């Protein structure tokens, strides 16, 4: 899309390479991950993040993890593979793509019944490639589907980062922004800073500015004021896990933005690849919410601590937006509208 391209996860000549997103926007640094511990650490520390990108990194990470498994013992290789998958799955609990990709890799191994360890390695790498390719195609399809809901010149608010940095390429909720940019839509995008990890500040503002999109950065507590001024015509956000009833988990603060959008009669669109829909979770209450260290809000973004020593903190990484606040769910298979409990099921039966 346009002249801006970024690949947060690459697998080249047998090397797993990620863009270290903790160092953006000041430094654009790529890092090779050579062990399963390095892959786990990269996911946990958000060097690679965004539900689809985590799934792609985990799939390739599993290929890296099994390099230390035996060359001649297929039974031992199988056990090593499953242990590595369980280990990587423990890095972060909320984004379903992590466990989804690893489960898919194991299922592929079982289904293909390789006759040698060498063949098993080849099968796993081919499946990881498919996961990446499918994600790219899904993002492009979500871009086209989402653009059909938007009009030229719109003011659009987004929260967190669901762009090129969060996927194999292009993004989920930012994909239609990039398509619109190519086609002269002239969108005006407002990016929330997105506490506590500042992914709107560091990542969304960075990639939109580099792509030439008209982007304005605002603090999280400014969203209502900007809506009241009439500057926002639509809200677009990503999703890390959607339950069967349409409740969607996304970066902390998304729920509040959805409530504000409803109050101001602004459509709220959640972009959700089908790999992120968890039909095993009946509702948002079944989604485990990751809680992170309080140091991220006490001092991480400051030259010196900004909170009184010893103060208690509450630092969840995500919240759940109830389905009643979501105007439409945009997937690569089409646009889903309420009732989500019925229509999400239909999506998987297509």
Order of alpha helices (4+ residues) and beta strands (2+ residues): beta-beta-beta-alpha-alpha-alpha-alpha-alpha-beta-alpha-beta-alpha-beta-alpha-beta-beta-beta-alpha-beta-beta-alpha-beta-beta-beta-alpha
